[in-house]
Amino acid sequence: MTEEKLSFQAEVSKLLHIVTHSLYSNKEIFLRELISNASDACDKLRYESQTDSSLIDGDSEFKITLSADKEAKTLTLADNGIGMNHDDLINNLGTIAKSGTEAFLKAAEESGNSDVNLIGQFGVGFYSSFMVADEVIVSTRKAGEDKAWVWTSTGQGEYTITDGERDGHGTTITMKMREDQEEFLDDMRIRNIIKTYSDHIDIAVVLKGEEEETLNSASAIWTRSKSDITEEQYKEFYHHVAHAFDDPWLTLHNRVEGVIEYTNLLFIPGTRPMDLFTPERKNHLKLYVNRVFITDDCDEVIPQYLRFVRGVVDSGDLPLNVSREMLQHNPVLAKIKAGLTKKVLGELKKKAEKDAEGYAAFWENFGAVMKEGIYEDFAHQKDCLALARFKSTNGDDWVSLADYVERMKEGQDEIFYISGDDLDALKRSPQLEGFKAKGVEVLLMTDPIDEFWIPSVGQFEEKNFQSITKGGADLSKIKKDGESEEEAKEDSADKDGVDRLCAAFKVALGDSVQEVRSTDRLTDSAVCIVASETAMDRNLQRMLKQHGQAVPDDAPILEVNPTHSLIKKLVDLSAEGTNVALDDAAHLLLDQARIIEGENIPDMTSFARRMTSAMEKGLM
Ligand SMILES: Nc1ncnc2c1ncn2[C@@H]1O[C@H](COP(=O)(O)OP(=O)(O)OP(=O)(O)O)[C@@H](O)[C@H]1O
C-alpha cells in the first residue's frame, strides 16, 4: 500500500481553521452540503452514462445511503455517483477553485473571523464536515476506472491519500464525530435534517437501519404541482440548485405546453451572486432532459444579461443523448431561450408595476447587468428600457424613463444625463448647477455600460439623450419657473467683456483647450470643462484610458460662468490687456476644473507655483 502525505493549499488550511474553530450554531448544514455533493455526483454519472452505458457497472439505481454507528461514533454517507480518482481528490478536496470561497475568506478576514453566520451565508461545501467531525475519511472509485482511493484528514494542514478497495463506483464519506456532536448519530435527528434540507433531492436518501427507510420524497421538485410545494421547500431547493444561502427574490415555476414543451423552475436571487461581473458572464441554469441532468454550462439557454437567474429547465423535446456541443445552435433550445426571456422580462414588468419598492431592491442588485440587455438584445430593447431605473437629481428614489419624460419642463425636449463612476461625486458636478437652478431633472448614470447603450439607443419616446458634460446641452430654451429673460441676464458681466476674457484665456491656454466660452450651466462654480458636441463623452474617454485603450486626445471646452464674481473681476482685469495674472488665472481655473472631473493635471509643478503666487497676492 502506498501512502502519500500532502498539504492543503494555503486557502483550504485557512478555511478549515475557521470551520473547525467556528461557533456557528447551525452545524446540521454539513449534511445538506454532503448530500448536495452526492446528488451532483449521481447527476454527473447519469449524464455521462447516456453516451457510455458501461460506466454503470450493474449499479443503475442511484441512491444516497446514510448510516450511523453509535458505538464507533461514526456517521457514513455513501453515493453511487461518478466518484473521484487520485487527481480529482487532490484538485477537489485539497484546493479551492471556487470564487465564492475566496469571497468567504475575505469576508471572514474582514470581520476578524468573528461573524459566525458567514459559514451559513457562503456555504463551505465538503469542508463543513469538519465542523462536526475530528476525522473524515473519503473512500472513492471513479466510474470507468479500476483503482479506488482513500483520502483521510483531521482537517489540520495535511491529508493523506492511499490506494484502497471499493465495490462499485461512487464515494463513501465516513465522519468520526466529535464528542459534543454525537446528536447527529441519532436517527430522529437525521430524519429531521433530511426532511428539512434535502426533501427535494431527486435521488433517494436512504437511512440504513434494521429496515431501510427512504427519508425524502425523491421526486424532482419541478415536476410536482405548484400547490403541493411550500415556500420553504422552494427555498430549500433554491439553496441547493443555486448554491446560495439567501432567500430568492422571485420564484417562477411554470409548465409550458405547445409546440415545444418544457418546465422551468427559476429563481431571481435576493442578493448578488459573486461571479456576476466576471468576464465570462456565465449563467448557471441547469438543463435537464426528462429529469436527467445534462449541463449547467450552456450559453444558449438564457441571454447573458439574465445570467443572475438560477434554477432548472427541463424539456422532453431535446434528445436524451444530446451532447453539450449539440446544444449550440439548437432550434429547440433557441425557442426555450426565447420563452424564458419573455417570461422573466414579463414577470419583472409585473413586479415593477405592483411593488416599486421591492423592484428597486432587485434593480440595486441586477440593474447594471440588465442594462446590458438594452445594448445587446435588440428584440427586447424596448422592454429592457421600460424596466430600467435611474438615480436622478430629483431625489433619492429610482426613476424610470417614463417618469422622467412626464416631469420634463416646458421648453425641454431632451433627456439630460451625466455619467461618471461615483454617485456622490456626480451629484456635486458643477455642470449640474444651472440645471438645478432651473429645476431641470438630470439622470445620474454610474454604470460603465451606460456609455454604450445610451449612444446605441439614442432616444426614448422620441426624446434624445443628451449628456450635460457635452457642448450641445442647451439650457437657454428652458425657463426657470416664474423667471423673465431680463432677470436671467441681469447678473451677468457684459457680453463684450466676457468675450474678451474668453479670447484672452484661449490665447493663454493654447491647444490644451478647444475653445473658451460663456455658459449658463453654472451658478456657483466659476468654470467647468465639457466635451464638444461631436467628441467622445469625457467620462467614456477616462474609462477607456483606464483600460489602457487608445483614445483620441480631445481637448476640452472650457466654459466660464459670467455671473460669478471672480469671472467678473477677471473681465475687468482683461480690459488692461494680456498680463501674467490673467494668464495664471486661466491655467489655475482649467486645472481646477480637471480636478473636479477626476482628471490628472498635466503639469503639477506649474500648478503649485501659480497657486502659491495667487495665494500670496490674496494675502497682501
Ligand atoms: N460525493 C462526491 N462525489 C464526487 N465528487 C465529489 C463528491 N463530493 C465532492 N466532490 C467533488 O469535490 C468538489 C468540491 O466539493 P465542495 O463541496 O467543496 O464544493 P462544491 O460542491 O464544488 O461547491 P458548493 O459546496 O458551493 O456546492 C466538488 O465540486 C466535486 O467535484
The ligand as an ORCA input file, in Angstrom:
! r2SCAN-3c Opt
* xyz 0 1
  N     -19.697     12.734     -3.250
  C     -18.903     13.225     -4.189
  N     -18.690     12.552     -5.341
  C     -17.903     13.032     -6.314
  N     -17.269     14.217     -6.234
  C     -17.427     14.941     -5.118
  C     -18.236     14.494     -4.033
  N     -18.174     15.426     -3.055
  C     -17.395     16.411     -3.507
  N     -16.933     16.140     -4.739
  C     -16.053     16.961     -5.582
  O     -15.412     17.892     -4.762
  C     -15.663     19.210     -5.210
  C     -15.641     20.177     -4.046
  O     -16.763     19.999     -3.226
  P     -17.263     21.173     -2.329
  O     -18.452     20.745     -1.574
  O     -16.120     21.679     -1.515
  O     -17.612     22.309     -3.332
  P     -18.720     22.369     -4.487
  O     -19.687     21.271     -4.313
  O     -17.995     22.468     -5.787
  O     -19.375     23.763     -4.225
  P     -20.504     24.105     -3.164
  O     -20.147     23.448     -1.881
  O     -20.524     25.584     -3.105
  O     -21.713     23.498     -3.748
  C     -16.987     19.121     -5.934
  O     -17.122     20.137     -6.889
  C     -16.864     17.739     -6.587
  O     -16.114     17.820     -7.788
*
